[in-house]
Amino acid sequence: MTRALVVGGTGLLGYHTTLELLARGYEVTSLSLPPMPVEDLFPDEVENLLADVNALTDDELSALLAGKHAIIYAAGADERITPPAPAARFFYEQNVLPVQRIVRLARAAGVKKFVLFNSYTAEFAELWPDLGYRTRNGYPRTRLAQEEVAYLEGDGAMDVTSLRLPYIFGTMPGRTPLWQMFIDIVRGQRDMIPVQQGATSSVTVTQVAQAAVGAMEQGEHGGRYPINGYDLSYAEFHRLICEALGRDTCAVTCVPFEALAPTMEKLDAQAAEAGVEHGIHLIDSALFSERQAVSDPAPTMAALGYLPDDVPAAIRETLAYCLAREAAAEPQAD
């Protein structure tokens, strides 16, 4: 039986990818940081290992990689973290160096396929150079470096592919989706809910899992695959949040970039004074959100075989799950 290792298997994307691999008949090992989100997360067929991949010695990691056909890397730091300046150094250490090491060791162990979960900010760093995503913004800059280092390490011996992932919706046992923070923001805006007029690619967790296994099975070495299932405007997303909260969706109002720019510049300056730096400067992020950051799904769907899915339904399910976890966590009245 073909064996695959999912690094970050107890995270949202790693969990669903693990289930997709099982459904297609693969033998799966999950390697993740402790603790487990819930005790019986995986079926019994999954070998579940809890350890920090970066704390394993080369010998320990090589032993784990031995006999594996494929590695799916669903770990790393994302742009929600605001590290000490320079941000590029932090993301280089968190995302680039660990991937370089594991790809190098995987190649030596005879692994044939490596799938990297990356960010669609890398896609638009290439398409929109005026954003400075390749130069002054450490997160997308290092995401590009992460891809290139992985390809170079795999050249000639192991197929390395990268999934450039956008907004992702779905749930899993024991973890609150990251979209909870958007619910909190909307709840705190009592009157107008300002949003930008742009749109983003968006997908379901099922589509990501299908794309990951598709990349493992038929992706080309060096492939950079932007994943999209639905062009989601920020206005529509916030209206769905209002709907989940029982608020008037008419409160959502598009605000031009020019109105937000002074505030974003001020917040970036405050971060600099505090000695920290956003992985994407807020002024550049605001400019990004003014645009249609969507990709044509057809080429990647054809290449990797992921299927259409109902993204708005997944958004509603995700928001409802967040609110249900909120309610369950509230102290009960005597």
SULURGI-V74336 format. One line per field, one symbol per residue. ss: DSSP state (~ for helix, > for strand, _ for the rest). phi: phi as a letter, one per 40 degrees, with the letter a starting at -180 (. if undefined). burial: # if it has 16 or more other C-alpha atoms within 10 Angstrom, else .. A space follows every 10 residues. Layout:
ss = ???
phi = ???
burial = ???
This chain:
ss = __>>>>>___ _~~~~~~~~~ ~~~___>>>> >>________ ______>>>> _______~~~ ~~~~~____> >>>_______ _>>>__~~~~ ~~~~~~~~~~ ~~~~~~~~~_ __>>>>>>>~ ~~~~~~~_~~ ~______~~~ ~~~~~~~~~~ ~~~~____>> >>>>>_>>>_ _________~ ~~~~~~~~__ __>>>___>> >>>>~~~~~~ ~~~~~~~~__ ___>>>___> >>>~~~~~~~ ~~~~~___~~ ~>>>__~~~~ ~~~~~~~~~~ ~~~__>>>__ _~~~~~~~__ _>>___~~~~ ~~~~______ ~~~~~~~~~~ ~~~~~~~~~_ ____
phi = .cbbbbcgcc cdcccccdcc ccccgccbbb bacccccacc cbcccccbbb acdccccdcc cccccdgcca bbbbbhcbcc cbcdcccdcd ccccbccccd ccccccdccg cbbbbbcbbc cccccccbcc cgccbcbccc dccccccccc ccccdgbacb bbcccccbbi bacgbcdccd cccccccccc bcbcbcccab caaccccccc cccccccbcc dgcbbcbaba cbccccdccc cddccgcccc ccbcbcddcc dccccccccc ccccgbaccb dccccccdcc bccbbccdcc cccbgcbdac cdcccccccc cdcccdcccc cccc
burial = ..######## ########## ##...##### ###....... .#...#.#.. ..#....... ##.##..### ######.##. ..######## ##.####### #######.## ########## ######.... ####.##### ########## #.##...### ########## ##..###.## ..#..#.... ..######## ########## ######..## ########## #####.#### ##.##...#. ####.##..# #..#..###. #....##### ########## ..###.#..# #.####.... ##.###.##. ###....... ....
